[in-house]
Amino acid sequence: MTEPRASVNLAHKLAQFDELWTQKKIADLNDYEVKLAKLKGEFIWHTHEDTDELFLVISGRLTIRLRDGDVVLEPGELFVVPRGVEHCPVADEETAILLLEPAGVLNTGDAGGPLTKAAEPLD
Amino acid sequence: MTEPRASVNLAHKLAQFDELWTQKKIADLNDYEVKLAKLKGEFIWHTHEDTDELFLVISGRLTIRLRDGDVVLEPGELFVVPRGVEHCPVADEETAILLLEPAGVLNTGDAGGPLTKAAEPLD
């Protein structure tokens, strides 16, 4: 059997959902997941002790607050939050991002709480 | 000491080099590397036996030839070539891509030959 070989169009995938702060998986890369999310407002401070986390802004504007200063990302800009570095994503306007990190990493890291949500597949 | 926390602007990084078929590292993510490359023409058929490889087109148009059909990527589209799948990138016009795979993966995979080149840091 030949598997279908389909590209992933980021804009088309983003058009498939409206929920904020919910990671949608769009591809696997070995044991990593490529995910999309839409953000607006302020998340919570949290840390991923065991992994770096890549943020790439597709549209909007994302501020990643860090304890030693903010990183502001415009479309076409990326930042890798190093493992163990506490951070808090904030978006004043609705912002679409691509996320990359190992499978199973939770959005709230060590902080937990009611905003914790596993990534969901997006077909 | 506080490390500087700098975002990576893909367009600015792409403006820093002209060489074709040379992977430029722009970020680390755990033991993975985020790289940029400019492509034009046809590469060689090769396989990465031990890893998937992510291609995201930033500008231009990339055809990834596979033995069971082509995948064509426009800007904002990505594709993960699964490990063990032979592929040959082709770009009719100059095309800029973001690549993601484990550190140390060579561009020509199992094929080797004169086009083999390790990724270079881009500061």
gemmi code that builds the backbone of each chain (N, CA, C; Angstrom):
import gemmi

chains = {
    "A": [
        ("MET", (0.845, -1.194, 0.000), (0.000, 0.000, 0.000), (0.882, 1.247, 0.000)),
        ("THR", (0.512, 2.192, -0.817), (1.217, 3.464, -0.846), (0.480, 4.453, 0.057)),
        ("GLU", (1.234, 5.012, 1.007), (0.610, 6.048, 1.846), (0.408, 7.322, 1.040)),
        ("PRO", (-0.627, 8.066, 1.342), (-0.744, 9.372, 0.691), (0.354, 10.300, 1.198)),
        ("ARG", (0.844, 11.135, 0.335), (1.917, 12.059, 0.713), (1.366, 13.468, 0.608)),
        ("ALA", (0.879, 13.994, 1.685), (0.207, 15.291, 1.623), (1.031, 16.347, 2.342)),
        ("SER", (1.134, 17.507, 1.710), (1.760, 18.637, 2.382), (0.777, 19.200, 3.404)),
        ("VAL", (1.293, 20.033, 4.304), (0.475, 20.679, 5.330), (0.516, 22.175, 5.070)),
        ("ASN", (-0.638, 22.755, 4.784), (-0.734, 24.197, 4.538), (-1.125, 24.875, 5.853)),
        ("LEU", (-0.241, 25.711, 6.362), (-0.470, 26.281, 7.700), (-1.742, 27.125, 7.750)),
        ("ALA", (-1.978, 27.930, 6.717), (-3.173, 28.787, 6.709), (-4.452, 27.946, 6.689)),
        ("HIS", (-4.444, 26.879, 5.882), (-5.626, 26.011, 5.841), (-5.871, 25.356, 7.193)),
        ("LYS", (-4.809, 24.928, 7.824), (-4.958, 24.284, 9.146), (-5.474, 25.286, 10.172)),
        ("LEU", (-4.956, 26.506, 10.116), (-5.406, 27.518, 11.087), (-6.880, 27.861, 10.890)),
        ("ALA", (-7.364, 27.736, 9.659), (-8.771, 28.046, 9.384), (-9.712, 26.977, 9.947)),
        ("GLN", (-9.141, 25.842, 10.382), (-9.976, 24.743, 10.844), (-10.368, 24.829, 12.318)),
        ("PHE", (-9.852, 25.816, 13.030), (-10.221, 25.894, 14.448), (-10.189, 27.338, 14.944)),
        ("ASP", (-10.955, 27.579, 15.992), (-11.045, 28.913, 16.582), (-10.589, 28.961, 18.038)),
        ("GLU", (-10.560, 27.818, 18.693), (-10.269, 27.815, 20.136), (-8.923, 28.460, 20.412)),
        ("LEU", (-8.906, 29.213, 21.480), (-7.660, 29.823, 21.945), (-6.961, 28.879, 22.926)),
        ("TRP", (-5.638, 28.985, 22.991), (-4.827, 28.262, 23.972), (-5.026, 26.751, 23.907)),
        ("THR", (-5.259, 26.243, 22.694), (-5.381, 24.794, 22.507), (-4.426, 24.380, 21.407)),
        ("GLN", (-3.504, 23.509, 21.732), (-2.498, 23.114, 20.751), (-3.061, 22.039, 19.829)),
        ("LYS", (-2.914, 22.264, 18.527), (-3.429, 21.333, 17.520), (-2.255, 20.714, 16.778)),
        ("LYS", (-2.137, 19.411, 16.850), (-1.006, 18.745, 16.203), (-1.217, 18.631, 14.703)),
        ("ILE", (-0.231, 19.064, 13.926), (-0.359, 18.993, 12.471), (0.666, 18.058, 11.828)),
        ("ALA", (1.687, 17.667, 12.554), (2.681, 16.747, 11.973), (3.526, 16.144, 13.091)),
        ("ASP", (4.075, 14.979, 12.797), (5.053, 14.334, 13.676), (6.420, 14.403, 13.019)),
        ("LEU", (7.425, 14.592, 13.838), (8.813, 14.564, 13.367), (9.577, 13.710, 14.374)),
        ("ASN", (9.815, 12.455, 14.030), (10.375, 11.495, 14.998), (9.500, 11.519, 16.249)),
        ("ASP", (10.073, 11.754, 17.411), (9.241, 11.795, 18.629), (8.871, 13.234, 19.018)),
        ("TYR", (8.942, 14.137, 18.062), (8.511, 15.516, 18.275), (7.159, 15.744, 17.604)),
        ("GLU", (6.464, 16.777, 18.066), (5.212, 17.159, 17.442), (5.281, 18.603, 16.950)),
        ("VAL", (4.756, 18.822, 15.737), (4.571, 20.165, 15.208), (3.119, 20.532, 15.486)),
        ("LYS", (2.920, 21.677, 16.144), (1.571, 22.046, 16.571), (1.278, 23.496, 16.190)),
        ("LEU", (-0.007, 23.797, 16.041), (-0.453, 25.175, 15.865), (-1.272, 25.571, 17.080)),
        ("ALA", (-1.297, 26.868, 17.366), (-2.182, 27.366, 18.422), (-2.554, 28.806, 18.119)),
        ("LYS", (-3.727, 29.187, 18.608), (-4.153, 30.584, 18.564), (-4.200, 31.101, 19.996)),
        ("LEU", (-3.613, 32.264, 20.186), (-3.470, 32.823, 21.529), (-4.069, 34.212, 21.555)),
        ("LYS", (-4.685, 34.543, 22.653), (-5.048, 35.941, 22.904), (-5.180, 36.120, 24.406)),
        ("GLY", (-4.530, 37.146, 24.920), (-4.538, 37.363, 26.357), (-3.247, 36.852, 26.976)),
        ("GLU", (-3.322, 36.562, 28.241), (-2.116, 36.185, 28.982), (-2.255, 34.752, 29.471)),
        ("PHE", (-1.212, 33.945, 29.283), (-1.225, 32.569, 29.771), (-0.729, 32.569, 31.225)),
        ("ILE", (-0.122, 31.533, 31.677), (0.410, 31.498, 33.045), (1.916, 31.268, 32.970)),
        ("TRP", (2.590, 31.698, 33.997), (4.018, 31.426, 34.128), (4.211, 29.936, 34.340)),
        ("HIS", (5.123, 29.348, 33.586), (5.409, 27.925, 33.752), (6.794, 27.613, 33.187)),
        ("THR", (7.244, 26.413, 33.467), (8.578, 25.971, 33.066), (8.477, 24.551, 32.524)),
        ("HIS", (9.252, 24.265, 31.490), (9.421, 22.879, 31.048), (10.837, 22.471, 31.466)),
        ("GLU", (10.916, 21.653, 32.500), (12.237, 21.337, 33.055), (13.076, 20.467, 32.131)),
        ("ASP", (12.400, 19.694, 31.265), (13.128, 18.674, 30.511), (13.280, 18.972, 29.021)),
        ("THR", (12.776, 20.106, 28.578), (12.858, 20.333, 27.131), (12.834, 21.805, 26.777)),
        ("ASP", (13.538, 22.126, 25.700), (13.388, 23.418, 25.042), (12.027, 23.442, 24.332)),
        ("GLU", (11.575, 24.648, 23.968), (10.275, 24.788, 23.293), (10.411, 25.893, 22.238)),
        ("LEU", (10.077, 25.536, 20.991), (10.205, 26.501, 19.892), (8.864, 27.163, 19.594)),
        ("PHE", (8.868, 28.493, 19.518), (7.706, 29.292, 19.122), (8.040, 30.007, 17.813)),
        ("LEU", (7.196, 29.860, 16.811), (7.321, 30.622, 15.553), (5.993, 31.337, 15.326)),
        ("VAL", (6.041, 32.663, 15.220), (4.800, 33.421, 15.035), (4.424, 33.453, 13.553)),
        ("ILE", (3.173, 33.107, 13.260), (2.657, 33.109, 11.890), (1.882, 34.400, 11.616)),
        ("SER", (1.067, 34.808, 12.553), (0.355, 36.087, 12.421), (0.133, 36.655, 13.815)),
        ("GLY", (-0.068, 37.981, 13.876), (-0.252, 38.616, 15.179), (1.090, 39.004, 15.794)),
        ("ARG", (1.175, 38.915, 17.084), (2.368, 39.398, 17.797), (2.380, 38.722, 19.163)),
        ("LEU", (3.478, 38.065, 19.466), (3.570, 37.321, 20.726), (4.677, 37.887, 21.599)),
        ("THR", (4.337, 38.158, 22.832), (5.364, 38.490, 23.814), (5.585, 37.266, 24.697)),
        ("ILE", (6.830, 36.827, 24.759), (7.177, 35.759, 25.697), (7.868, 36.430, 26.874)),
        ("ARG", (7.143, 36.512, 27.969), (7.747, 37.103, 29.168), (8.699, 36.101, 29.793)),
        ("LEU", (9.864, 36.602, 30.147), (10.861, 35.814, 30.859), (11.221, 36.592, 32.107)),
        ("ARG", (11.776, 35.939, 33.094), (12.087, 36.640, 34.345), (13.177, 37.686, 34.146)),
        ("ASP", (13.964, 37.535, 33.071), (15.014, 38.534, 32.836), (14.724, 39.425, 31.630)),
        ("GLY", (13.448, 39.497, 31.221), (13.111, 40.396, 30.115), (12.155, 39.733, 29.139)),
        ("ASP", (11.508, 40.555, 28.311), (10.538, 40.044, 27.348), (11.202, 39.787, 25.996)),
        ("VAL", (10.676, 38.799, 25.281), (11.019, 38.605, 23.875), (9.742, 38.827, 23.080)),
        ("VAL", (9.779, 39.739, 22.120), (8.601, 40.045, 21.310), (8.802, 39.452, 19.918)),
        ("LEU", (7.831, 38.680, 19.477), (7.922, 38.002, 18.181), (6.839, 38.494, 17.238)),
        ("GLU", (7.282, 38.967, 16.083), (6.387, 39.339, 14.988), (6.289, 38.144, 14.032)),
        ("PRO", (5.401, 38.208, 13.048), (5.311, 37.110, 12.076), (6.664, 36.851, 11.404)),
        ("GLY", (7.006, 35.578, 11.256), (8.291, 35.214, 10.661), (9.443, 35.254, 11.643)),
        ("GLU", (9.135, 35.362, 12.929), (10.190, 35.358, 13.946), (9.980, 34.176, 14.887)),
        ("LEU", (11.097, 33.602, 15.302), (11.008, 32.457, 16.213), (11.905, 32.664, 17.417)),
        ("PHE", (11.585, 31.911, 18.457), (12.387, 31.928, 19.684), (12.296, 30.556, 20.322)),
        ("VAL", (13.435, 30.093, 20.839), (13.454, 28.830, 21.569), (13.603, 29.149, 23.051)),
        ("VAL", (12.576, 28.808, 23.827), (12.666, 28.955, 25.281), (13.496, 27.779, 25.793)),
        ("PRO", (14.651, 28.047, 26.395), (15.482, 26.938, 26.864), (14.808, 26.169, 28.010)),
        ("ARG", (15.133, 24.912, 28.098), (14.580, 24.107, 29.199), (14.903, 24.773, 30.535)),
        ("GLY", (13.958, 24.695, 31.440), (14.196, 25.210, 32.778), (14.004, 26.704, 32.914)),
        ("VAL", (13.663, 27.388, 31.836), (13.479, 28.843, 31.883), (11.986, 29.170, 31.997)),
        ("GLU", (11.628, 29.817, 33.097), (10.229, 30.153, 33.328), (9.771, 31.190, 32.307)),
        ("HIS", (8.579, 30.995, 31.761), (8.091, 31.911, 30.731), (6.578, 32.025, 30.797)),
        ("CYS", (6.079, 33.126, 30.235), (4.637, 33.385, 30.211), (4.293, 34.035, 28.867)),
        ("PRO", (3.588, 33.312, 27.988), (3.198, 33.892, 26.694), (2.034, 34.869, 26.865)),
        ("VAL", (2.132, 35.994, 26.166), (1.096, 37.029, 26.210), (0.868, 37.539, 24.784)),
        ("ALA", (-0.408, 37.652, 24.390), (-0.725, 38.187, 23.066), (-1.826, 39.223, 23.220)),
        ("ASP", (-1.518, 40.461, 22.860), (-2.530, 41.519, 22.983), (-3.609, 41.389, 21.918)),
        ("GLU", (-3.204, 40.919, 20.726), (-4.170, 40.651, 19.659), (-4.152, 39.150, 19.399)),
        ("GLU", (-5.158, 38.641, 18.672), (-5.135, 37.208, 18.386), (-3.912, 36.869, 17.551)),
        ("THR", (-3.203, 35.859, 17.982), (-1.903, 35.521, 17.414), (-1.856, 34.031, 17.110)),
        ("ALA", (-1.366, 33.709, 15.914), (-1.242, 32.304, 15.524), (0.230, 31.910, 15.566)),
        ("ILE", (0.509, 30.778, 16.183), (1.895, 30.322, 16.316), (2.042, 28.866, 15.893)),
        ("LEU", (3.257, 28.539, 15.502), (3.670, 27.157, 15.325), (4.575, 26.824, 16.497)),
        ("LEU", (4.332, 25.658, 17.086), (5.084, 25.193, 18.249), (5.795, 23.900, 17.896)),
        ("LEU", (6.962, 23.710, 18.441), (7.654, 22.449, 18.220), (8.338, 22.013, 19.498)),
        ("GLU", (8.035, 20.788, 19.895), (8.627, 20.241, 21.121), (8.354, 18.736, 21.125)),
        ("PRO", (8.989, 17.998, 22.037), (8.751, 16.557, 22.070), (7.276, 16.237, 22.348)),
        ("ALA", (6.801, 15.126, 21.808), (5.431, 14.682, 22.038), (5.179, 14.536, 23.536)),
        ("GLY", (4.004, 14.917, 23.950), (3.594, 14.697, 25.335), (3.870, 15.854, 26.268)),
        ("VAL", (4.583, 16.867, 25.788), (4.844, 18.024, 26.646), (3.536, 18.791, 26.850)),
        ("LEU", (3.207, 19.075, 28.083), (1.957, 19.777, 28.368), (2.157, 21.285, 28.312)),
        ("ASN", (1.093, 21.973, 27.923), (1.153, 23.420, 27.708), (1.507, 24.207, 28.965)),
        ("THR", (1.136, 23.685, 30.113), (1.377, 24.427, 31.355), (2.642, 23.966, 32.094)),
        ("GLY", (3.376, 23.019, 31.496), (4.645, 22.605, 32.080), (4.494, 22.137, 33.512)),
        ("ASP", (5.336, 22.688, 34.386), (5.335, 22.310, 35.801), (4.208, 22.969, 36.582)),
        ("ALA", (3.535, 23.943, 35.981), (2.569, 24.736, 36.745), (1.238, 24.020, 36.908)),
        ("GLY", (0.839, 23.227, 35.903), (-0.451, 22.533, 35.978), (-1.604, 23.504, 36.080)),
        ("GLY", (-2.703, 23.053, 36.663), (-3.850, 23.929, 36.844), (-4.889, 23.780, 35.743)),
        ("PRO", (-5.935, 24.612, 35.823), (-7.104, 24.432, 34.954), (-6.841, 24.689, 33.470)),
        ("LEU", (-5.773, 25.363, 33.131), (-5.483, 25.629, 31.721), (-4.745, 24.464, 31.049)),
        ("THR", (-4.408, 23.451, 31.832), (-3.639, 22.331, 31.289), (-4.475, 21.556, 30.271)),
        ("LYS", (-3.883, 21.320, 29.108), (-4.612, 20.653, 28.043), (-3.606, 19.925, 27.156)),
        ("ALA", (-3.859, 18.663, 26.873), (-2.987, 17.937, 25.949), (-3.222, 18.440, 24.530)),
        ("ALA", (-2.235, 18.287, 23.680), (-2.402, 18.653, 22.273), (-3.458, 17.757, 21.637)),
        ("GLU", (-4.211, 18.328, 20.693), (-5.255, 17.579, 20.004), (-4.863, 17.427, 18.541)),
        ("PRO", (-5.189, 16.270, 17.943), (-4.887, 16.142, 16.513), (-5.793, 17.027, 15.683)),
        ("LEU", (-5.285, 17.513, 14.581), (-6.084, 18.338, 13.666), (-6.011, 17.658, 12.307)),
        ("ASP", (-7.123, 17.158, 11.830), (-7.100, 16.391, 10.572), (-7.482, 17.247, 9.382)),
    ],
    "B": [
        ("MET", (25.584, 35.787, 35.238), (25.455, 36.434, 33.933), (24.099, 36.111, 33.322)),
        ("THR", (23.502, 37.117, 32.758), (22.253, 36.921, 32.051), (22.537, 36.773, 30.561)),
        ("GLU", (22.075, 35.673, 29.990), (22.249, 35.511, 28.542), (21.336, 36.474, 27.806)),
        ("PRO", (21.763, 36.944, 26.648), (20.831, 37.731, 25.848), (19.720, 36.825, 25.335)),
        ("ARG", (18.531, 37.377, 25.238), (17.382, 36.599, 24.760), (16.938, 37.205, 23.453)),
        ("ALA", (17.424, 36.695, 22.358), (17.143, 37.317, 21.071), (16.230, 36.434, 20.235)),
        ("SER", (15.243, 37.066, 19.623), (14.413, 36.351, 18.671), (15.202, 36.164, 17.373)),
        ("VAL", (14.731, 35.283, 16.521), (15.354, 35.014, 15.231), (14.362, 35.417, 14.152)),
        ("ASN", (14.759, 36.411, 13.347), (13.902, 36.867, 12.254), (14.324, 36.130, 10.972)),
        ("LEU", (13.424, 35.332, 10.427), (13.799, 34.463, 9.302), (14.242, 35.280, 8.092)),
        ("ALA", (13.538, 36.367, 7.790), (13.913, 37.184, 6.627), (15.291, 37.806, 6.809)),
        ("HIS", (15.570, 38.290, 8.020), (16.891, 38.875, 8.264), (17.986, 37.821, 8.117)),
        ("LYS", (17.727, 36.645, 8.619), (18.729, 35.574, 8.506), (18.938, 35.175, 7.051)),
        ("LEU", (17.855, 35.105, 6.282), (17.986, 34.732, 4.869), (18.778, 35.776, 4.086)),
        ("ALA", (18.690, 37.037, 4.533), (19.422, 38.104, 3.839), (20.924, 38.015, 4.090)),
        ("GLN", (21.348, 37.182, 5.043), (22.763, 37.111, 5.399), (23.584, 36.164, 4.528)),
        ("PHE", (22.936, 35.435, 3.643), (23.732, 34.517, 2.808), (23.069, 34.320, 1.445)),
        ("ASP", (23.919, 33.926, 0.487), (23.447, 33.706, -0.880), (23.673, 32.277, -1.363)),
        ("GLU", (24.595, 31.563, -0.719), (24.951, 30.234, -1.235), (23.729, 29.338, -1.332)),
        ("LEU", (23.709, 28.576, -2.390), (22.649, 27.590, -2.573), (23.081, 26.249, -1.968)),
        ("TRP", (22.085, 25.476, -1.554), (22.317, 24.107, -1.076), (23.279, 24.049, 0.100)),
        ("THR", (23.279, 25.081, 0.937), (24.108, 25.089, 2.141), (23.214, 25.366, 3.343)),
        ("GLN", (23.173, 24.444, 4.263), (22.282, 24.602, 5.418), (22.925, 25.509, 6.462)),
        ("LYS", (22.175, 26.522, 6.897), (22.677, 27.489, 7.874), (21.877, 27.323, 9.161)),
        ("LYS", (22.557, 26.999, 10.240), (21.875, 26.776, 11.512), (21.487, 28.088, 12.167)),
        ("ILE", (20.230, 28.218, 12.542), (19.774, 29.451, 13.182), (19.312, 29.244, 14.623)),
        ("ALA", (19.108, 28.011, 15.038), (18.675, 27.774, 16.423), (18.857, 26.301, 16.762)),
        ("ASP", (19.020, 26.050, 18.051), (19.035, 24.685, 18.581), (17.748, 24.446, 19.349)),
        ("LEU", (17.253, 23.246, 19.255), (16.081, 22.835, 20.034), (16.418, 21.463, 20.592)),
        ("ASN", (16.820, 21.415, 21.853), (17.353, 20.174, 22.426), (18.477, 19.677, 21.514)),
        ("ASP", (18.403, 18.429, 21.049), (19.454, 17.928, 20.158), (19.057, 18.041, 18.684)),
        ("TYR", (18.118, 18.906, 18.396), (17.723, 19.191, 17.013), (18.298, 20.540, 16.587)),
        ("GLU", (18.398, 20.723, 15.273), (18.830, 22.005, 14.732), (17.749, 22.570, 13.814)),
        ("VAL", (17.525, 23.885, 13.946), (16.672, 24.615, 13.022), (17.615, 25.278, 12.022)),
        ("LYS", (17.379, 25.033, 10.740), (18.297, 25.500, 9.712), (17.526, 26.196, 8.595)),
        ("LEU", (18.225, 27.089, 7.899), (17.686, 27.690, 6.687), (18.544, 27.240, 5.507)),
        ("ALA", (17.937, 27.217, 4.333), (18.699, 26.940, 3.116), (18.016, 27.612, 1.940)),
        ("LYS", (18.839, 27.943, 0.934), (18.331, 28.437, -0.346), (18.639, 27.379, -1.400)),
        ("LEU", (17.656, 27.078, -2.183), (17.779, 25.997, -3.152), (17.423, 26.515, -4.535)),
        ("LYS", (18.111, 26.021, -5.535), (17.671, 26.248, -6.917), (18.266, 25.138, -7.760)),
        ("GLY", (17.430, 24.502, -8.545), (17.880, 23.372, -9.340), (17.481, 22.066, -8.680)),
        ("GLU", (18.214, 21.025, -9.016), (17.862, 19.681, -8.551), (18.979, 19.160, -7.658)),
        ("PHE", (18.614, 18.602, -6.524), (19.609, 18.010, -5.624), (19.824, 16.565, -6.062)),
        ("ILE", (20.175, 15.694, -5.155), (20.358, 14.280, -5.513), (19.380, 13.435, -4.715)),
        ("TRP", (19.073, 12.292, -5.232), (18.243, 11.341, -4.490), (19.035, 10.826, -3.296)),
        ("HIS", (18.405, 10.837, -2.132), (19.079, 10.324, -0.935), (18.041, 9.941, 0.113)),
        ("THR", (18.520, 9.276, 1.140), (17.645, 8.764, 2.204), (18.300, 9.035, 3.546)),
        ("HIS", (17.491, 9.411, 4.530), (17.972, 9.456, 5.917), (17.355, 8.260, 6.632)),
        ("GLU", (18.178, 7.247, 6.881), (17.638, 5.991, 7.414), (17.156, 6.130, 8.850)),
        ("ASP", (17.731, 7.091, 9.590), (17.483, 7.136, 11.032), (16.625, 8.298, 11.488)),
        ("THR", (16.163, 9.133, 10.569), (15.401, 10.289, 11.039), (14.430, 10.814, 9.986)),
        ("ASP", (13.312, 11.323, 10.476), (12.424, 12.138, 9.663), (13.100, 13.487, 9.405)),
        ("GLU", (12.598, 14.221, 8.401), (13.175, 15.529, 8.064), (12.029, 16.475, 7.688)),
        ("LEU", (11.979, 17.617, 8.380), (10.902, 18.573, 8.125), (11.366, 19.677, 7.182)),
        ("PHE", (10.575, 19.932, 6.149), (10.786, 21.035, 5.218), (9.618, 22.008, 5.340)),
        ("LEU", (9.902, 23.291, 5.543), (8.874, 24.343, 5.526), (9.327, 25.392, 4.513)),
        ("VAL", (8.490, 25.645, 3.501), (8.877, 26.619, 2.483), (8.537, 28.028, 2.954)),
        ("ILE", (9.513, 28.926, 2.848), (9.337, 30.333, 3.229), (9.045, 31.183, 2.004)),
        ("SER", (9.780, 30.958, 0.921), (9.503, 31.657, -0.336), (9.894, 30.752, -1.489)),
        ("GLY", (9.312, 30.997, -2.646), (9.591, 30.155, -3.799), (8.649, 28.961, -3.841)),
        ("ARG", (9.184, 27.845, -4.311), (8.340, 26.665, -4.519), (9.253, 25.452, -4.557)),
        ("LEU", (8.973, 24.486, -3.715), (9.837, 23.302, -3.617), (9.057, 22.060, -4.012)),
        ("THR", (9.647, 21.294, -4.903), (9.110, 19.960, -5.195), (9.999, 18.940, -4.491)),
        ("ILE", (9.384, 18.106, -3.678), (10.122, 16.994, -3.075), (9.717, 15.742, -3.854)),
        ("ARG", (10.639, 15.282, -4.692), (10.338, 14.063, -5.444), (10.479, 12.860, -4.530)),
        ("LEU", (9.508, 12.006, -4.613), (9.525, 10.740, -3.884), (9.326, 9.646, -4.922)),
        ("ARG", (9.687, 8.439, -4.593), (9.583, 7.365, -5.582), (8.128, 7.058, -5.911)),
        ("ASP", (7.203, 7.444, -5.022), (5.789, 7.191, -5.298), (5.013, 8.475, -5.608)),
        ("GLY", (5.714, 9.532, -6.007), (5.007, 10.760, -6.394), (5.671, 11.991, -5.816)),
        ("ASP", (5.331, 13.142, -6.380), (5.936, 14.397, -5.933), (5.067, 15.065, -4.863)),
        ("VAL", (5.704, 15.801, -3.965), (5.006, 16.706, -3.052), (5.470, 18.117, -3.397)),
        ("VAL", (4.536, 18.995, -3.696), (4.887, 20.363, -4.065), (4.529, 21.288, -2.906)),
        ("LEU", (5.495, 22.084, -2.478), (5.297, 22.978, -1.329), (5.405, 24.436, -1.763)),
        ("GLU", (4.368, 25.189, -1.466), (4.345, 26.635, -1.658), (4.713, 27.290, -0.311)),
        ("PRO", (4.938, 28.596, -0.288), (5.236, 29.268, 0.986), (4.138, 29.004, 2.035)),
        ("GLY", (4.561, 28.731, 3.258), (3.595, 28.425, 4.311), (3.135, 26.982, 4.316)),
        ("GLU", (3.811, 26.141, 3.548), (3.465, 24.714, 3.538), (4.667, 23.893, 3.994)),
        ("LEU", (4.365, 22.840, 4.731), (5.439, 21.988, 5.227), (5.165, 20.534, 4.890)),
        ("PHE", (6.235, 19.747, 4.941), (6.136, 18.311, 4.711), (7.239, 17.642, 5.514)),
        ("VAL", (6.909, 16.507, 6.112), (7.899, 15.715, 6.823), (8.209, 14.482, 5.976)),
        ("VAL", (9.437, 14.386, 5.502), (9.872, 13.178, 4.796), (10.151, 12.115, 5.856)),
        ("PRO", (9.425, 11.014, 5.827), (9.647, 9.995, 6.859), (11.018, 9.340, 6.725)),
        ("ARG", (11.546, 8.890, 7.826), (12.842, 8.208, 7.791), (12.770, 7.032, 6.807)),
        ("GLY", (13.862, 6.821, 6.097), (13.913, 5.684, 5.189), (13.260, 5.915, 3.843)),
        ("VAL", (12.686, 7.084, 3.632), (12.010, 7.363, 2.363), (12.941, 8.164, 1.451)),
        ("GLU", (13.269, 7.595, 0.315), (14.179, 8.253, -0.618), (13.511, 9.488, -1.212)),
        ("HIS", (14.260, 10.571, -1.304), (13.676, 11.821, -1.793), (14.729, 12.649, -2.521)),
        ("CYS", (14.240, 13.569, -3.346), (15.111, 14.443, -4.124), (14.460, 15.818, -4.217)),
        ("PRO", (15.008, 16.830, -3.532), (14.445, 18.183, -3.596), (14.784, 18.857, -4.930)),
        ("VAL", (13.804, 19.534, -5.477), (13.959, 20.244, -6.750), (13.269, 21.595, -6.638)),
        ("ALA", (13.957, 22.659, -7.068), (13.349, 23.994, -7.054), (13.605, 24.655, -8.405)),
        ("ASP", (12.560, 24.949, -9.131), (12.724, 25.583, -10.446), (13.135, 27.041, -10.301)),
        ("GLU", (12.650, 27.684, -9.254), (13.069, 29.056, -8.957), (13.805, 29.037, -7.617)),
        ("GLU", (14.512, 30.129, -7.281), (15.202, 30.141, -5.999), (14.190, 30.073, -4.871)),
        ("THR", (14.423, 29.167, -3.960), (13.449, 28.839, -2.923), (14.138, 28.826, -1.566)),
        ("ALA", (13.504, 29.462, -0.593), (14.056, 29.499, 0.767), (13.242, 28.560, 1.648)),
        ("ILE", (13.940, 27.736, 2.407), (13.255, 26.772, 3.273), (13.815, 26.799, 4.684)),
        ("LEU", (12.965, 26.378, 5.606), (13.387, 26.080, 6.969), (13.399, 24.568, 7.095)),
        ("LEU", (14.482, 24.055, 7.674), (14.658, 22.614, 7.860), (14.750, 22.304, 9.331)),
        ("LEU", (14.236, 21.177, 9.719), (14.366, 20.771, 11.107), (14.632, 19.282, 11.175)),
        ("GLU", (15.707, 18.932, 11.865), (16.079, 17.521, 12.029), (17.136, 17.438, 13.127)),
        ("PRO", (17.476, 16.239, 13.577), (18.476, 16.137, 14.641), (19.824, 16.708, 14.192)),
        ("ALA", (20.577, 17.240, 15.138), (21.908, 17.766, 14.843), (22.764, 16.678, 14.219)),
        ("GLY", (23.568, 17.080, 13.250), (24.537, 16.157, 12.668), (24.048, 15.414, 11.450)),
        ("VAL", (22.777, 15.540, 11.119), (22.266, 14.878, 9.915), (22.851, 15.578, 8.690)),
        ("LEU", (23.424, 14.815, 7.784), (24.035, 15.406, 6.597), (23.010, 15.574, 5.485)),
        ("ASN", (23.229, 16.603, 4.674), (22.273, 16.954, 3.615), (22.072, 15.852, 2.579)),
        ("THR", (23.105, 15.046, 2.358), (22.993, 14.020, 1.314), (22.649, 12.637, 1.882)),
        ("GLY", (22.411, 12.570, 3.188), (21.982, 11.305, 3.781), (22.926, 10.164, 3.468)),
        ("ASP", (22.370, 9.054, 2.973), (23.162, 7.853, 2.681), (23.913, 7.966, 1.362)),
        ("ALA", (23.579, 8.978, 0.564), (24.126, 9.034, -0.788), (25.557, 9.559, -0.816)),
        ("GLY", (25.890, 10.454, 0.111), (27.238, 11.023, 0.124), (27.553, 11.779, -1.162)),
        ("GLY", (28.840, 11.846, -1.494), (29.247, 12.478, -2.747), (29.623, 13.933, -2.565)),
        ("PRO", (29.932, 14.597, -3.684), (30.532, 15.940, -3.626), (29.598, 17.020, -3.083)),
        ("LEU", (28.305, 16.782, -3.056), (27.379, 17.801, -2.545), (27.252, 17.740, -1.022)),
        ("THR", (27.897, 16.768, -0.401), (27.766, 16.605, 1.044), (28.388, 17.779, 1.783)),
        ("LYS", (27.647, 18.349, 2.705), (28.117, 19.534, 3.415), (27.441, 19.579, 4.788)),
        ("ALA", (28.228, 19.755, 5.824), (27.644, 19.892, 7.159), (26.965, 21.256, 7.280)),
        ("ALA", (26.006, 21.349, 8.170), (25.353, 22.636, 8.419), (26.372, 23.614, 8.991)),
        ("GLU", (26.212, 24.885, 8.632), (27.112, 25.929, 9.120), (26.339, 26.864, 10.024)),
        ("PRO", (26.974, 27.358, 11.094), (26.257, 28.329, 11.941), (26.081, 29.656, 11.210)),
        ("LEU", (25.000, 30.316, 11.479), (24.730, 31.632, 10.889), (24.537, 32.595, 12.054)),
        ("ASP", (25.439, 33.539, 12.186), (25.351, 34.429, 13.356), (24.670, 35.748, 13.027)),
    ],
}
model = gemmi.Model(1)
for chain_id, residues in chains.items():
    chain = gemmi.Chain(chain_id)
    for i, (resn, *xyz) in enumerate(residues, 1):
        res = gemmi.Residue()
        res.name, res.seqid = resn, gemmi.SeqId(i, " ")
        for name, pos in zip(("N", "CA", "C"), xyz):
            atom = gemmi.Atom()
            atom.name, atom.element = name, gemmi.Element(name[0])
            atom.pos, atom.b_iso = gemmi.Position(*pos), 0.0
            res.add_atom(atom)
        chain.add_residue(res)
    model.add_chain(chain)
structure = gemmi.Structure()
structure.add_model(model)
structure.setup_entities()
